[in-house]
Amino acid sequence: MADDTLPAPVRRWLDAAWAGCRDRPTTLVLGGRARMWRPRMPTMRLDTRISARLGRDRVSEFAVRCGPLTLLRGLDATVDGRSASRVGRQVSVGPEVDQGSLLSLWGEAAVYPSAWPHLPGLRWEHLDGWGAWLRLPLPTGEETALVTFDPQTGFPARFEVDRFKGAGGPRTPWSGEYRDWRTVAGVPVAHRLVVQWGDEARPWFDLTVTDVQVDAPVQAALARGRALLAGTHAPGGDGALA
């Protein structure tokens, strides 16, 4: 993908952040503390870990703890082209979960040029001076995301797309915000990720990243994702987590 074919805000960002290192990273592991909110439920505080082969596989794991006790665990996996989500003992699979998990994968991977070759047909299209369309030819069908860029820093600020709200749910506006960009091992990383459904009044997932591992091994996390996928047979539940 030649630079002169890219929208202006994408070119500015690549020149500012990725000159000479667009083939990195291949993997990324993010750990931190998150707050998760669902309607009619108290806010939960989570330990969260996201392990990704950027543009290909992603496993997100969380644990809800109270002191030394673990109250609930969850795992959301997109590995080898398949997706599933588990919260406690409840597992969700199906086309809506596939679409949602793939959009989560690409919501994170889209800000890393090294991920783009792993989705043939991905393309950026012009919108205006501070936004661009991102066309994503996923196995579940082409999706169109809006990526907006911070007018002060030029870095990506927001990823917006319509996503199925759980297994059997409707397509609903969904967004993720990239905040607090810092450079780790020569790679720009957003240290806060805030996710919100468009029909809800507040973000449902707010992650503050405290641990970043660039080009780190992710095989163990992918193995846990494959184990979950190997045990899934029927759809059900509320859909993917993040």
C-alpha positions as CSV (number, residue, x, y, z in Angstrom):
1,M,0.0,0.0,0.0
2,A,1.8,3.1,-1.2
3,D,1.8,6.1,1.0
4,D,0.5,8.4,-1.7
5,T,-2.7,6.4,-1.8
6,L,-3.4,6.9,1.9
7,P,-5.6,9.6,3.3
8,A,-3.8,12.7,4.6
9,P,-4.3,12.0,8.4
10,V,-3.0,8.5,8.0
11,R,0.1,9.7,6.1
12,R,0.8,12.3,8.8
13,W,0.5,9.7,11.6
14,L,2.7,7.2,9.8
15,D,5.4,9.9,9.2
16,A,5.3,11.1,12.8
17,A,5.1,7.7,14.6
18,W,6.3,4.9,12.3
19,A,9.1,6.2,10.1
20,G,11.5,3.3,9.6
21,C,9.8,0.8,11.8
22,R,6.5,-0.1,10.1
23,D,7.3,-3.8,10.2
24,R,7.0,-3.9,14.0
25,P,5.6,-5.2,16.2
26,T,4.4,-8.7,15.3
27,T,3.0,-9.4,18.8
28,L,1.8,-7.2,21.6
29,V,0.8,-8.1,25.2
30,L,-1.0,-5.5,27.3
31,G,-1.7,-5.9,30.9
32,G,-3.5,-3.6,33.4
33,R,-6.5,-2.8,35.5
34,A,-9.9,-2.2,34.0
35,R,-13.3,-1.1,35.1
36,M,-16.3,-2.9,33.5
37,W,-19.9,-1.6,33.8
38,R,-23.1,-3.2,32.6
39,P,-26.6,-1.9,33.1
40,R,-28.2,-2.7,36.4
41,M,-24.9,-4.1,37.8
42,P,-22.3,-2.5,40.0
43,T,-19.0,-1.5,38.4
44,M,-16.5,-4.3,38.4
45,R,-12.8,-3.9,38.7
46,L,-10.7,-6.4,36.7
47,D,-7.2,-7.6,36.1
48,T,-6.9,-7.8,32.3
49,R,-4.4,-9.2,29.9
50,I,-4.6,-8.9,26.1
51,S,-2.2,-11.1,24.0
52,A,-2.2,-10.5,20.3
53,R,-0.5,-11.6,17.1
54,L,-1.4,-8.4,15.5
55,G,-4.0,-8.7,12.7
56,R,-4.2,-12.5,13.1
57,D,-5.0,-13.8,16.6
58,R,-6.1,-12.2,19.9
59,V,-6.9,-13.5,23.4
60,S,-8.3,-11.3,26.1
61,E,-8.4,-12.6,29.6
62,F,-9.8,-11.0,32.8
63,A,-10.3,-11.8,36.5
64,V,-12.6,-10.1,38.9
65,R,-11.0,-10.2,42.3
66,C,-11.9,-9.2,45.9
67,G,-8.8,-9.2,48.0
68,P,-7.1,-12.6,47.6
69,L,-10.3,-14.1,46.1
70,T,-11.0,-14.5,42.4
71,L,-14.8,-14.1,41.9
72,L,-15.0,-14.5,38.1
73,R,-12.8,-15.2,35.2
74,G,-13.4,-14.6,31.5
75,L,-11.7,-15.3,28.2
76,D,-12.4,-13.8,24.7
77,A,-10.5,-15.5,21.9
78,T,-10.1,-15.1,18.2
79,V,-7.6,-17.7,17.1
80,D,-7.0,-19.4,13.7
81,G,-10.1,-17.7,12.3
82,R,-12.5,-18.8,15.0
83,S,-14.0,-16.9,17.9
84,A,-15.6,-17.7,21.2
85,S,-16.2,-15.9,24.5
86,R,-16.4,-17.4,28.0
87,V,-17.6,-15.6,31.2
88,G,-17.5,-17.9,34.2
89,R,-18.9,-21.1,32.8
90,Q,-21.1,-19.5,30.1
91,V,-19.6,-19.8,26.6
92,S,-20.8,-17.8,23.5
93,V,-20.2,-18.7,19.9
94,G,-21.8,-17.9,16.6
95,P,-21.6,-15.4,13.7
96,E,-22.3,-12.3,15.9
97,V,-19.6,-13.3,18.3
98,D,-17.2,-13.9,15.4
99,Q,-17.9,-10.4,14.0
100,G,-17.6,-8.7,17.4
101,S,-14.3,-10.5,18.3
102,L,-12.8,-9.7,14.9
103,L,-13.7,-6.1,15.2
104,S,-12.1,-6.0,18.7
105,L,-9.0,-7.6,17.1
106,W,-8.9,-5.0,14.3
107,G,-9.8,-2.1,16.6
108,E,-6.5,-2.8,18.3
109,A,-4.4,-3.9,15.3
110,A,-5.5,-1.1,12.9
111,V,-3.1,1.3,14.7
112,Y,-0.1,-1.0,13.8
113,P,0.9,-1.0,10.1
114,S,2.6,-4.3,10.6
115,A,-0.9,-5.8,11.1
116,W,-2.3,-4.6,7.8
117,P,-0.8,-7.3,5.4
118,H,-2.6,-10.0,7.4
119,L,-6.0,-8.9,6.1
120,P,-5.8,-8.8,2.2
121,G,-8.1,-6.2,0.9
122,L,-7.9,-3.8,3.9
123,R,-7.9,-0.3,2.6
124,W,-8.0,3.3,3.9
125,E,-10.2,5.8,2.2
126,H,-10.4,9.6,2.4
127,L,-12.9,11.3,4.6
128,D,-11.6,14.7,5.7
129,G,-8.5,16.3,7.3
130,W,-8.8,14.4,10.6
131,G,-10.7,11.2,9.8
132,A,-10.5,8.3,7.4
133,W,-12.6,5.3,6.5
134,L,-11.1,1.9,7.1
135,R,-12.6,-0.9,5.0
136,L,-12.2,-4.3,6.6
137,P,-12.9,-7.4,4.5
138,L,-13.5,-9.8,7.3
139,P,-14.6,-13.4,6.9
140,T,-18.0,-12.4,8.3
141,G,-18.4,-9.7,5.5
142,E,-16.9,-6.3,4.8
143,E,-17.1,-3.8,7.6
144,T,-16.5,-0.1,7.5
145,A,-14.9,1.6,10.5
146,L,-14.4,5.4,11.0
147,V,-10.9,6.2,12.5
148,T,-10.4,9.7,13.7
149,F,-7.1,11.3,14.6
150,D,-6.2,13.8,17.4
151,P,-5.8,17.3,15.8
152,Q,-3.0,18.1,18.2
153,T,-0.9,14.9,18.2
154,G,-2.0,13.4,14.8
155,F,-2.3,10.0,16.5
156,P,-5.4,7.8,16.2
157,A,-8.0,8.8,18.8
158,R,-11.1,6.8,18.0
159,F,-12.3,3.7,16.2
160,E,-16.1,3.5,15.4
161,V,-18.0,0.7,13.7
162,D,-21.4,-1.0,13.9
163,R,-21.1,-4.3,15.9
164,F,-23.5,-7.0,16.9
165,K,-24.4,-6.6,20.5
166,G,-23.9,-10.2,21.6
167,A,-25.2,-13.5,20.1
168,G,-28.5,-12.8,18.5
169,G,-28.3,-9.1,19.2
170,P,-28.8,-6.1,16.9
171,R,-26.1,-4.2,15.1
172,T,-25.2,-1.2,17.3
173,P,-22.7,1.6,17.1
174,W,-19.6,0.7,19.0
175,S,-16.4,2.7,19.6
176,G,-13.0,2.4,21.2
177,E,-10.9,5.4,22.2
178,Y,-7.0,5.3,22.2
179,R,-5.6,7.6,24.9
180,D,-2.3,8.3,26.6
181,W,0.1,7.3,23.8
182,R,3.6,6.5,24.9
183,T,6.6,4.8,23.2
184,V,7.7,1.4,24.5
185,A,10.7,-0.3,22.9
186,G,10.4,2.1,20.0
187,V,6.7,1.3,19.4
188,P,3.8,3.7,20.1
189,V,1.3,2.2,22.5
190,A,-2.0,3.7,23.8
191,H,-1.9,3.2,27.6
192,R,-5.7,3.7,28.0
193,L,-8.4,2.0,26.0
194,V,-12.0,3.0,26.5
195,V,-14.9,1.1,24.9
196,Q,-18.5,2.1,24.7
197,W,-21.8,1.0,23.0
198,G,-23.6,3.9,21.2
199,D,-26.9,3.1,23.0
200,E,-25.4,3.3,26.5
201,A,-24.7,6.4,28.6
202,R,-21.2,5.4,29.8
203,P,-18.2,3.3,28.7
204,W,-18.6,-0.4,29.5
205,F,-14.9,-1.1,29.5
206,D,-12.1,1.2,30.6
207,L,-8.5,-0.2,30.7
208,T,-5.5,1.5,32.1
209,V,-2.4,-0.3,30.7
210,T,0.4,-0.8,33.3
211,D,2.4,-3.5,31.5
212,V,3.5,-3.6,27.8
213,Q,5.5,-6.3,26.2
214,V,6.5,-5.7,22.5
215,D,7.2,-8.7,20.3
216,A,6.7,-11.0,23.3
217,P,5.8,-14.7,23.2
218,V,2.0,-15.2,23.0
219,Q,1.9,-19.0,22.4
220,A,0.6,-19.8,25.9
221,A,-2.3,-17.4,25.6
222,L,-3.2,-18.6,22.1
223,A,-3.2,-22.2,23.5
224,R,-5.8,-21.2,26.1
225,G,-7.9,-19.7,23.3
226,R,-7.6,-22.8,21.2
227,A,-8.6,-24.9,24.2
228,L,-11.8,-22.8,24.6
229,L,-12.5,-23.1,20.9
230,A,-12.0,-26.9,21.0
231,G,-14.7,-27.2,23.6
232,T,-17.4,-25.1,21.9
233,H,-20.2,-26.6,19.9
234,A,-23.4,-24.5,20.2
235,P,-24.1,-20.7,20.4
236,G,-25.6,-19.0,23.4
237,G,-25.0,-16.3,26.0
238,D,-24.3,-12.6,25.7
239,G,-21.5,-12.5,23.2
240,A,-17.9,-11.4,23.2
241,L,-16.4,-9.3,26.0
242,A,-14.3,-6.7,24.4
